[in-house]
Amino acid sequence: METEFITITEYCINYNIEPTFINLLEESGIITLTIINTEKYISLAQLNELEKYVHFHYDLQINIEGIDAILHLLQKVNQMQEEIRDLKKQLRLHES
């Protein structure tokens, strides 16, 4: 399976986004970019996530640190939801 990419330049032009914003996301470890022949690319699989970050930053005025904090909190909520599901399964087994 081959991963498809879009150049950061193309993405920024199409969506009127500053390339520095995307570079800051990469530097913060929020997204992963691929360099091919000195050009930076993002995988199409990450585009939905990138669009969410663009919305946070440009529409909601959330800075990179805030985006990072939101991501960590969402990961924690997801972990807790999984734990609750597991506990409910265990409870059902003991109730039977």
C-alpha positions in Angstrom: 0.0 0.0 0.0 1.5 3.3 -1.1 0.9 6.4 1.0 -0.2 9.5 -0.9 1.0 12.9 -0.1 0.3 16.6 -0.8 2.9 19.3 -0.7 2.7 21.8 2.2 3.0 24.6 -0.4 0.0 23.3 -2.3 -2.0 22.8 0.8 -1.2 26.3 2.1 -2.1 27.9 -1.2 -5.4 26.0 -1.6 -6.5 26.7 2.0 -4.9 30.1 2.5 -2.8 28.9 5.4 0.6 30.2 6.5 3.3 27.6 6.0 4.9 28.7 9.3 1.8 27.4 11.1 2.3 23.9 9.6 6.0 24.0 10.4 5.2 24.9 14.1 2.8 21.9 14.2 5.6 19.7 13.0 8.2 21.2 15.4 5.7 20.6 18.3 5.3 16.9 17.2 1.6 17.4 16.5 1.9 16.3 12.8 4.6 14.5 10.9 5.8 15.8 7.6 7.8 13.9 5.0 10.6 15.5 3.0 11.0 14.4 -0.6 13.6 16.3 -2.7 13.7 19.2 -0.3 9.9 19.7 -0.5 7.8 19.0 2.6 4.7 16.8 2.3 1.9 15.7 4.5 0.2 12.3 4.1 -3.4 12.4 2.9 -4.2 10.2 6.0 -3.3 13.2 8.2 -5.4 15.8 6.3 -8.5 15.4 8.6 -6.3 16.0 11.6 -4.6 19.0 10.0 -8.0 20.5 9.1 -9.0 20.2 12.7 -5.8 22.0 13.8 -6.4 24.7 11.2 -9.9 25.2 12.5 -8.6 25.4 16.1 -6.0 28.0 15.2 -7.6 30.2 12.6 -11.3 30.0 13.6 -11.0 29.6 17.4 -7.7 31.5 17.8 -6.0 28.7 19.7 -2.2 28.7 19.7 0.1 25.7 19.1 0.5 25.1 22.9 -3.3 25.1 23.3 -3.8 22.7 20.4 -1.2 20.4 22.0 -3.0 20.6 25.3 -6.3 19.8 23.7 -4.8 16.8 22.0 -3.4 15.4 25.2 -6.8 16.0 27.0 -8.7 14.2 24.1 -6.3 11.3 24.3 -6.8 11.1 28.1 -10.6 11.1 27.6 -10.4 8.4 25.0 -8.3 6.2 27.3 -10.8 6.8 30.1 -13.7 5.8 27.9 -11.9 2.6 26.9 -11.3 1.9 30.6 -15.0 2.5 31.4 -16.0 0.1 28.6 -13.6 -2.6 29.9 -14.9 -2.1 33.4 -18.5 -2.4 32.2 -17.7 -5.6 30.4 -16.1 -7.0 33.6 -19.1 -5.9 35.6 -21.5 -7.7 33.2 -19.4 -10.9 33.5 -19.6 -10.8 37.3 -23.4 -10.1 37.2 -24.1 -13.1 35.1 
